[in-house]
């Protein structure tokens, strides 16, 4: 698990492409401290397992499924990436619980300055928009952000100066894709509501949509 608070920006040093997978070598500094082979490092929001570690780089494999659902497949040598080590028990949870499992992609369609902040308008894939709620949390390229607007097509997030300086988000351009991970709570609720009692006498669940609305979950 991660918090969505980026620790540093790394750089892709080498890419080895297989038939349906890739292996990245990433230059980093801070995230290598106390890191060992087998540990997880969130890279642009994607949980990667460290397979080799050196003085200034680490290597990680990217499987076919990850390349299909994330923007890692579009990265090149020299591309910069957001990096975060896995959450430890003595870490302050400054963002929200992020799994590093990408739900899909979103396209940046507008970037507007609003006083000290920059507001990004993102058009996500239709099947994940339902998990994005006003004032809820969402991870964009691994960054924990608060949704400031959402409708049936797009959502918006505001980037404060610190986030803009410490991540790669504001270096992106209109039309680029970002990795999106929605908050886990909504997905768990949907899964629970999807189960229906069977006709063999199994007790019907009391967890209904009306119950969740009455208790402030929806």
C-alpha positions as CSV (number, residue, x, y, z in Angstrom):
1,X,0.0,0.0,0.0
2,X,1.0,3.6,-0.6
3,X,-0.2,7.1,0.4
4,X,-0.1,9.0,-2.9
5,X,2.5,11.4,-1.5
6,X,5.4,11.4,-4.1
7,X,8.9,11.1,-2.6
8,X,10.9,11.9,-5.6
9,X,11.0,12.1,-9.4
10,X,13.0,9.3,-11.1
11,X,14.2,8.9,-14.7
12,X,13.9,5.9,-17.0
13,X,17.5,4.9,-17.8
14,X,16.9,1.8,-19.8
15,X,14.0,-0.3,-21.3
16,X,14.2,-3.9,-22.3
17,X,11.1,-4.9,-24.3
18,X,9.9,-8.5,-24.5
19,X,7.1,-9.9,-26.6
20,X,4.4,-8.7,-24.3
21,X,6.3,-7.3,-21.3
22,X,9.1,-4.9,-20.5
23,X,11.8,-4.4,-17.9
24,X,12.7,-0.9,-16.7
25,X,15.8,0.5,-15.2
26,X,15.0,3.6,-13.2
27,X,17.4,6.1,-11.8
28,X,16.5,7.2,-8.3
29,X,18.0,8.4,-5.0
30,X,15.7,8.7,-2.0
31,X,13.4,5.7,-2.7
32,X,16.5,3.5,-2.8
33,X,17.2,4.2,0.9
34,X,16.4,1.1,3.0
35,X,14.9,-0.6,-0.1
36,X,15.8,-4.2,-0.9
37,X,15.0,-6.7,-3.7
38,X,11.4,-7.7,-3.5
39,X,10.2,-4.4,-2.1
40,X,7.5,-2.4,-3.9
41,X,8.0,1.1,-5.4
42,X,5.0,2.9,-6.8
43,X,6.0,4.3,-10.3
44,X,3.5,6.7,-11.9
45,X,0.9,5.1,-9.7
46,X,1.8,1.5,-10.6
47,X,3.1,-0.9,-7.9
48,X,6.4,-2.4,-9.2
49,X,8.5,-5.0,-7.5
50,X,12.2,-4.3,-7.3
51,X,14.1,-7.2,-8.9
52,X,17.6,-5.7,-8.8
53,X,18.9,-2.7,-7.0
54,X,22.2,-0.8,-7.5
55,X,23.7,2.4,-6.2
56,X,21.6,4.8,-8.2
57,X,19.1,2.6,-10.1
58,X,16.6,-0.2,-9.6
59,X,15.1,-2.7,-12.1
60,X,11.5,-3.8,-12.3
61,X,9.5,-6.0,-14.6
62,X,6.2,-4.7,-16.2
63,X,3.8,-7.5,-17.2
64,X,1.5,-7.4,-20.2
65,X,-1.6,-6.5,-18.2
66,X,0.1,-3.5,-16.7
67,X,1.2,-2.2,-20.1
68,X,-2.4,-2.6,-21.3
69,X,-4.1,-0.6,-18.5
70,X,-1.4,2.0,-17.7
71,X,0.7,4.7,-19.4
72,X,4.0,2.9,-18.7
73,X,4.1,1.4,-22.2
74,X,4.4,4.9,-23.6
75,X,7.4,5.9,-21.5
76,X,10.8,6.3,-23.2
77,X,14.4,6.4,-22.0
78,X,14.7,9.8,-20.3
79,X,11.1,9.9,-19.3
80,X,10.5,11.1,-15.7
81,X,8.3,9.2,-13.3
82,X,6.7,9.8,-9.9
83,X,8.1,7.5,-7.2
84,X,7.0,6.4,-3.8
85,X,8.1,3.6,-1.5
86,X,5.5,1.4,0.2
87,X,3.8,2.6,3.3
88,X,5.4,1.7,6.6
89,X,3.7,1.4,10.0
90,X,5.5,4.6,11.3
91,X,4.6,6.7,8.2
92,X,2.1,9.6,8.5
93,X,-0.8,8.9,6.1
94,X,-0.8,12.3,4.4
95,X,-2.8,11.2,1.3
96,X,-5.1,8.2,1.1
97,X,-4.8,4.5,0.8
98,X,-3.4,3.7,-2.7
99,X,-2.9,0.1,-3.8
100,X,-0.8,0.8,-6.9
101,X,-3.3,-1.1,-9.1
102,X,-4.4,1.1,-11.9
103,X,-8.1,1.2,-12.9
104,X,-7.6,2.8,-16.2
105,X,-6.4,5.9,-18.1
106,X,-7.6,9.4,-18.3
107,X,-6.8,12.1,-20.9
108,X,-5.8,15.6,-19.9
109,X,-8.1,17.9,-21.9
110,X,-7.6,21.3,-20.1
111,X,-5.1,23.0,-17.8
112,X,-6.1,26.3,-16.3
113,X,-4.4,28.5,-13.7
114,X,-6.6,29.5,-10.8
115,X,-4.6,31.9,-8.6
116,X,-1.8,29.8,-7.0
117,X,-3.2,26.5,-8.3
118,X,-3.5,24.8,-11.7
119,X,-6.8,23.0,-12.4
120,X,-6.6,19.9,-14.5
121,X,-9.7,18.6,-16.4
122,X,-9.4,14.9,-17.1
123,X,-11.6,12.7,-19.3
124,X,-11.4,9.2,-17.8
125,X,-12.5,5.9,-19.4
126,X,-16.2,5.6,-19.0
127,X,-16.1,2.5,-16.9
128,X,-14.2,4.1,-14.1
129,X,-16.0,7.5,-13.9
130,X,-18.7,6.1,-11.6
131,X,-16.1,5.6,-8.9
132,X,-15.0,9.2,-8.9
133,X,-17.0,11.4,-6.5
134,X,-17.0,15.1,-5.7
135,X,-14.5,15.8,-2.8
136,X,-13.4,12.2,-2.9
137,X,-9.9,11.0,-3.3
138,X,-8.3,9.8,-6.6
139,X,-4.7,8.9,-7.4
140,X,-3.4,10.4,-10.7
141,X,0.0,9.0,-11.8
142,X,0.4,8.0,-8.1
143,X,-0.5,11.4,-6.7
144,X,-3.2,11.6,-4.0
145,X,-5.6,14.3,-5.1
146,X,-9.1,15.6,-4.2
147,X,-11.8,15.7,-6.8
148,X,-13.0,19.4,-7.1
149,X,-15.6,18.7,-9.8
150,X,-17.2,15.8,-11.6
151,X,-19.9,15.3,-14.2
152,X,-20.9,12.6,-16.7
153,X,-17.8,13.1,-18.9
154,X,-14.9,14.6,-16.9
155,X,-13.5,15.4,-13.5
156,X,-11.2,18.1,-12.2
157,X,-8.4,18.3,-9.7
158,X,-6.4,21.3,-8.4
159,X,-2.6,21.1,-8.2
160,X,-1.0,23.3,-5.5
161,X,2.5,24.7,-6.1
162,X,4.2,22.1,-3.9
163,X,2.6,19.2,-5.8
164,X,3.5,20.9,-9.1
165,X,7.1,21.2,-8.1
166,X,7.5,17.7,-6.6
167,X,5.8,15.7,-9.3
168,X,5.7,15.4,-13.1
169,X,2.1,16.2,-13.4
170,X,2.4,19.8,-14.6
171,X,5.1,18.9,-17.1
172,X,2.5,16.9,-19.0
173,X,0.6,18.5,-22.0
174,X,-3.0,18.5,-23.1
175,X,-3.8,15.2,-24.8
176,X,-1.5,13.1,-22.6
177,X,-2.8,10.1,-20.7
178,X,-2.5,9.7,-17.0
179,X,-2.9,6.6,-14.8
180,X,-6.0,6.7,-12.6
181,X,-6.6,4.6,-9.5
182,X,-10.0,5.3,-7.9
183,X,-10.6,5.0,-4.1
184,X,-11.0,1.4,-3.0
185,X,-14.2,2.0,-0.9
186,X,-16.5,2.5,-3.9
187,X,-15.2,-0.7,-5.6
188,X,-15.8,-2.8,-2.5
189,X,-19.3,-1.4,-2.1
190,X,-20.1,-2.2,-5.7
191,X,-18.8,-5.7,-5.3
192,X,-20.8,-6.4,-2.2
193,X,-24.0,-5.0,-3.8
194,X,-23.4,-7.3,-6.8
195,X,-23.9,-10.4,-4.7
196,X,-27.5,-11.6,-4.7
197,X,-29.0,-14.3,-2.5
198,X,-29.4,-17.7,-4.1
199,X,-32.6,-19.7,-4.3
200,X,-31.2,-22.4,-1.9
201,X,-32.2,-20.7,1.3
202,X,-29.1,-18.5,1.8
203,X,-30.0,-15.6,4.0
204,X,-30.5,-12.4,2.1
205,X,-27.9,-9.7,2.8
206,X,-29.1,-6.6,4.7
207,X,-26.6,-4.4,2.8
208,X,-28.7,-2.6,0.3
209,X,-28.3,0.6,-1.7
210,X,-31.0,2.3,0.4
211,X,-29.2,1.3,3.6
212,X,-25.9,2.8,2.3
213,X,-27.7,6.1,1.3
214,X,-29.3,6.4,4.7
215,X,-26.0,6.0,6.5
216,X,-24.1,8.4,4.3
217,X,-22.1,6.0,2.1
218,X,-23.7,7.0,-1.2
